[in-house]
């Protein structure tokens, strides 16, 4: 099923028991986050908060926070259906015979929906026009205790390239600075930042419009890793099986989805000093540090008469953004297979927060197939930020982590299975010694290593904890243990981590290691130091804090839980 707007999606969620309305008044400062985090971790429903303190707008959150709701949002029963459809488009044999071409007509006709329409008539998103801007009327969340303030967490930021006049949309968080302005958090490698440079070079103000509350296909498309020349609304139209109707903004020459809930119109002035933005509790599960970004001036707000404010909360996985990332994994797999013919499947585990780990299965058609695959992935768009790539045989189901673990334990050989590659890292990576650049690890687990063929080493692993007291303490604990024990892999984490909680241990490993600094070979065994690092251990910047909620807010939500009536 396709959805013309957010309201129809909400109705469908409610019809299928996937949405819970909360009538009790709640606060946008921490309380909504604590409620949502509990529900998200428990794989619970979408939440519709009808009464938010100091705002007349209701809040929708966790709308796509499960595999089922993510699939519903994109109009399929399972996300793999979308990958299968794209595979059919890419299979040239479908067009080489008359009979198969005829069968392809319904699929080809769907491509007519990819072209968005443009209208100069007003859309539903412009039923109310507010030229006296006051962003404090919106129920913008302060998500976590150490956040620098309130952040718009689900914005679709529309910009226009100055030279090509082509529009782009991306999702960049926005910190509320005052009643009429926000920060604009686009990283250096994002399209919005590149378009900004064009206006900066010509000394011109940059028009920007932000859509809040679109149907799921449009919201998802704004996060998709598309090439710069492809309009994200084309993908949205294909997903929703209907053209996206775009309308011209009231105060600038940007077109936005006509059925959006709320539109923020304004500009960024490249001549202005950058503003300090952050810290912010990010999707890595850590606070991203404060840095300087452009200021977005909001000059006009338009919205529907019954507008709904959409939000999401990010933090330690699993959270709603994990399922959006999983949609990308399944949708873009056929394209990856075109570039890497030996590729069978890919899993971006939730604990890897999208850019920190990729597990791939391949057909080992020739020597070095695994290395070729790693280098192909590291050379491909945003996949270049992948810190850890594990390659297994096509007989291993990469979606089953127990099978992957067995492959790593039995197949990894210290002499020939580990590869370190220097290169760019995501702006949110905190573990490398310097920002944006570090060491990535490739693990070839495709073939049974000689040591295990000879039964010289029992393939097992052990997880240690340490109350870190000094630089290098994690390494000391590893050395002491590995000299005396036969475990093939040994991981050390900080003592607040439960070693029995493998999901949290994996999250720490994927987030906290730099391959060259934190990987050790002792007595023919592999040690991994996944502890928090100190400046004395090579860091040139601060290590961020884990995201945790205050005990006071946890207690408050405990006391009010029956009021929410979510159970």
N, C-alpha and C positions, 0 to 999 in steps of 0.2 A: 504494500500500500504506500502511496505517496501522500505527502502532506503539503497543503498550500501555505501553512503558517504554523507558528508555535501553538496556537490555540487548538488546531485540529490534532496535533501530536499529543497534547495534554489530554484531550478527550479520548484518544485511542489508548493511551497509557492507563487512564482511569477505567476504561471499559475492560481491560485485561488484568486489572488488579495490580498494576505496576506503579501506581502513584498513591501517595497518602497525603491528604490535606491536613494541615495542622492549624487549628483555629485559635490556639492560645497565642497571646502576644509574645514575641521573641525579640531579642536584640540582634542587630547586625554586627555588633562588636563581640566577637568570640563565641557567643552562644550558638548561632546558626552553625558555625564551624564544628563545634564539639558535638552537636547533635548529628550533623551530616557525617562526620568522621566515623562515629560509632555505627551508623546505618551502613555506610559504605563498606567498612571492614566486615560487617555481618552479612554482606551481599543483600542488603535490603532495598526497598523501593525508592523511586523518585520522591522528592518531598516538595510540597507546595505550601509555603508559609503564607497564610492569608493576612496576618496582621504583624507588621514589623514596626517596632518602636520608632517614632519620629519620621515616618514615611507613609505615604498613601498607596505605594506600590506593593503588591504581593511579590514574593520571591520564589522562583522555580530553581531547584538545584538537584544534582545527581540524576538528571533526566536521562543521560546515556551511560549511567554507571553500572552496567552489567553487559555481558555478551548478548543477552536476549534483547535488552532495550537498545543497544547499539545497532543490532540487526534490524529491529523494528524501525528505528529511525531512518535507516538506509533502504527500507522497503524489501528486505529479504528475511528468510527464516534463519539462515546462518551466513556469517560473513564470507565463508568460502564460496558461496554462490556468486559473489561479485567477481572474485578472482577467476572462477570458471567462465563467466561471461566474457571477461576481458581476454582470456585465452582463446576463446572462439573467434573474437575479432582479429587476433594476431595470427591465427592459423590460416595461412594462405591457401591451403588445400580446399578450404570452404568456398573459394571463388574460382576454382579451376575447372569446374564442370557445371553444366547448365542446371542439373538437378540440385546440386548442393547450393548453387547460387540462389535458386528459387527459395530453398529452405532458409536461406540467410536473410531474406527480405525483412521479416519482422525485426530481426536484430539490427539491420542496417537502418530501418526507419526510425529506430530509437535515437539514432545519431542526429536526427532533425531537432531534438530537444536541447542540443548542446549550445545553441546560439541564443544568448539572452536577448530579450527585447528591451527597447528603451522607449520611455514615454515621458512627455513633458507635463502630462496630467499629474495631479497630486495622487499619492498612494495612501493606503491606510495609515502608514507610518507618519503621515503629515496631517492627520485629523486635528491635532492640536499643535499650535506653533507658539513657542515661548522664546521671545527675543530678550527678555530679562532673565539671564541665565543664573541658575542657582543649583549647582551640582549636589549640594547637601540635601536636596529633596529626594534624591535617589537613595535606595537602601543599600548603598555600596558597603561591602563587607570589610571589616578588619578581621582577617582570618586567624592570625596567630599572634601570641603575646609580644614577640619581638619585631613584628612588622612595623615599618616606619609610619604607617597610617592606614587609611582605607584604600583598597585597590579594586578597580574594575577587572574582573578575572575572566570574563568571557566576551571580550570586545572583538568585533570584526572591523579592522582598521583598513579603510579604503583610501588609496592614494593613486595619483596619476603621474606616469613618467613624463617629464617635461619635453623630451625630444620626440618620443614615439606616440604620445597621447594615450598609451595603453594603460588601462586601470589594473591595479593589483590589490589583493586583499590578503592580510595576514592577521594573526592573533598575537597581539603584544599587550602585556599587562599595562595598566595605567593607574598610577598613584594619584589620588586626589590631593592637589596642592592647596587649592583655595576654592572659592565658589565658582570660579570661571576657568580654571586651568588644571591640567594634569601633567604628569610625566609621560613620556612616550618611549617605552622600553623596547626599542628594536636593536637587536645585537648587530655587530658589524657584518655578519654573514647573512643577514636577512634582507629580503628584497626592499622592504620599506626603508632601511638604512641606505641602500644603494640609490634609490630614487631620491632620497633626501640630499645626497651628495650632488645630484644634478642641479637642484635648486640652489644649493650652497655655492656651486661654481658660478651660477648666473646671478647670484645676489638677489634672489626672488623669494617671496613668501610662498610656502608650500600649502596648498589646500588639502585638508584632511577631513574625512567624515567617518564616523564610527557607528556601526549598526549593532544594536543590542536586541537579542531575541528573534532570531530567524528560525526557519524550519531546520530540522536536523541535518539535511543534506547540505544546505548552505553553510551551516556552522562547521560541519566536518570539512567541507571543501576548503575552507579558509585555513585549515591546518595542514592540508595535503602538500607533500614535497614535489610540487609541479615545476617544470622548467619555467623560467621567467616569461617566455613568449606565450604561454598558455594561460588564458583567463580562468581563474578558479571557478567562475560561474558557469563555465562550460562543463566542468566535472559535476557541479551541483545539478545542472539541468539533466545530464545523463542519469545521475543517480535518482532524481525525483521523477523522471519520466515526464517532465513538463518544463518548458522554458522558464527561466527566472525573469520575472518582470522587474525591471529596474526603473526607478524614477529619479529625476534630477533634484538635487538638494535645493533648498530655498535660498541659501546664501553663497554657495560655491558651485563650481562646474563638475561636481562628482555625482555619479549615479549610484544609488543604493537600492537594496531590495525593497520593493514597494510594500510588502507585507510584514516588514520588521516591526518590532514593538516600539523601539525608541531609536532615534538618530541624534547623535551629537555632531554638529557641524562647526568647523573652525579652521585653524591654520597653525602651522609651525613656522617660526621665523628663524632662518639659519643665522641671522646676525645677532640673535640674542645669546647671552651666556647660557651654557648648559646648566641644568639644575640637578642637585643631589637627589637621587632616587633610590629607595630601598633603605635598609634590608627588607627582604620579603621571603616568607616561607614558601619555598619553591617545590616543583614536582620531583626533585631529587630526594626530598625528605630532609633537606638542609636549608638553612637560610642562605639565599644568595646575597652577597655583600653589597653595600651601598656603592653607587657609581654615578657618573654624570651622564645625563641624557637630555634631549630636547624637551622644551615645554610646549604642550599642546593647548592653545587658546580656544576655548569653546565660545562661539559667538551666537549660537542658536541651538535650541533643543526642540525637536518635533517628536510627537508620539501618538499612538492610538489612544482613543478615548478610554479604553479598558486595558491599558498597557500592563504587561507583566515584566518584571526585571529578572533576567536570567543570570545565574551565577554558577561558579564551580569552586571547589576547594581542592587544592593540590597539597601534597605532603608525602609522607611515607606510604609507599604502595601497599595494597591496591587502593586506587582512587579513580574517579571518573575519567581522568585523562588517560589512564592506562588502557581503557577499552577503545578510546579514539585512536591510540597508537596501534592497537591490535587490528583495527580496521585498515589502517595504512599497510600493516604487514601483509594482510590477506589480499588487498586490492592490488598492491604493486608487485606481488610475487611473480605473476606472469611476465612483467616487464624485466624483472631481474633475470628470469630464466632466458629471455632473449639475449641478454648481454653475457650471461654466464650459462652456457648450454648444459654443463654438467650439474647445475644446481637442481636439487629435487624439492627441498622444503626449507623454510626458515622459521625460527622462533625467536622473537624478541621478548624474553621473559619479563614479567612485570617488575621483578626486583632490579632489572637492569635499567629502569626508567628510560627506556627507548634507545638512548644513544650510548649506553655503557656496555651492552652485551648483545651479541648475535650468535645464535646456534644454528648452523646450517648443515644439511645433509647433501652429499654429492655422489655422483657416479665417478669412481676413480678410474677413469678411462686411460690414464697415462701417468707415469711418474711425475710427481710434483703437482698433481691436480689440486691438492689442498692449498698449497702455497699460491698457485694461480688464483684460486677462488678468494683467498684473503686479500691479495693485492687488488683484485677486481673490485671487491667491496670497498676497500679503503680509497679507491680512486673514483668513487661514484657519489657525486652530490653530497647530501647530508650524511650519507653512510661513512664518509671519511672520518667522522668523529667517534666511530665505534671503538671503544677501548679494549674490548675483549671479543675475539672471534674464535669460536670452537667449531671445528669441522669434523663431522662424523660420516661414516658410510651410509649409503642409501637404505641399508637394512635397519638402521636405527630411527625410531620415531622421535623426531626432535621435540615434539609436543609433550613427550613423556620424559620428564627430567630424571627419573630413575634409570631409564635406558641410557640417557646421555652420561650420567654419572658412571655407570658401568663401563661405557666406552672410554671415558677419560682415565679411569682407574687402570683398566687392562691394556689400553693401547698407547698411552703416552710414554715415550722414551725420552730421557733427559738429553740425549745426544742429538736427536733428530726431529723432535716433535714440537719444540718451543721456538717461536720466532718473535723478535722484538722489532717494531717498526716505529721510527720517530715520525711525527706528523702533527697536523692541527687537531685540537680537541674542542669540544663544545664550550661556549662561554661560561656555562654553569658548572663545568668540571672544576672541582676544588683540590684534587689530589696531586696534580702535577706541580713541580717546583715553581713553574712560572705559568702565567695565564695564557690560555689559548693554544698551548703547544706542549707536547709531552710524548710519552712512550706508550705504544699500544701493543697488546700481546695477541699473537695468534697461536692456537693450540691445534696441532694435527692429531686427531684421535681416530684416524681412518683405518689403521692397520695394527694388528696385534704385534706388540714390540717383542724383540728377541729375548729380553729379560724375562718376560712372562711366559714365552714359549718354553723356556728352560726352567720355569717355576722357581726362579732365584729370589723372587720377592712377592710376598702376598700383597695384592693390591688393596690397600685399605687407607683410610684417612682418619685424622683426629682434629678436633677443634679445641684450642686452648683459650683461656681468658687471662687477662693480666690487668692489674691495677697499675697503670703506667706511672712511674715515678721520675723518669729521666729520659733524655733522648736515647734512642736505640734500645730501649728496654724490651720492646716487642721482639727485636732480633735476638737479644740475649735469651729470652724464653724459648724461642724456636731452636736456637743452637743447642741449648741444654737438653731439650726434649729429644731432638732428632738424633743426637749422638747415641742415645740410650734406647731408642725404640725403633721398630721396623716399619712404621707407617710410611706409605709412599708419599702422601700429601699431608702436610700439617698447616693449619691455619690458626693464627692468633688474632683475637679481637679484644676490644676493651671489655672490662668486667661487668659493665651494665648490660651486655648482650647475653641472652640465654643461649648457651651452645647447643641446646636441644631444638631451638627455633631455627631450622635450616633456612627458612625464607629470609629472616632478618640477617643471618650470617651471610647469605648470598648477596643481599643488598649492601652490606658493609664491604664485602670483597669487591663488588662491581664499582662501588663509589669511591673507595678509599685507597686504592693501590695505583701506583705508577710502576709499570712493569720492570723498568731497569732498576729502580730504587728498592722495591719491596718484594722482589722475587729472589729467593736464595736456594742454592744447591748445597746440601750438607750430606755427606756420606751417601751420595747417590740418590738422595731424596729431595723433594721440593717443599720449601717453606714459603708461606705467604703471610706477610705482615699487613693486616687490614686494620690496624689500630689508627687512632687519631695521631697525626704527625705534628711535630714541633718545629719551630723555626730552625733550631739547631740541626735538624735532620735534612736541611736543604731547601725548605720552603722560603719563598720570597714574598709571601702574602699571608694574611690571616686565614686560619682554618675555621670554617663556619660551624655554628652550633647545630645540633640535631633539632628538629622541630618537635616541641612538646607543648601541651596545653598546661595552663596554670592549674594547680590543685584547687584553687578557689572556684574556677569555672567548672572543673570536673564535679566538684561537690554540688555546685548550683544546679547543674543538669541532672545529677543524681536525684536531688530533692524535687525537681520539677518533672521528672520523667513521666509520671502518670498524667500530668497536665497535657503533655504533648499527644498522648493517646496514639502512639505510633505502633505499639505492639498489637 
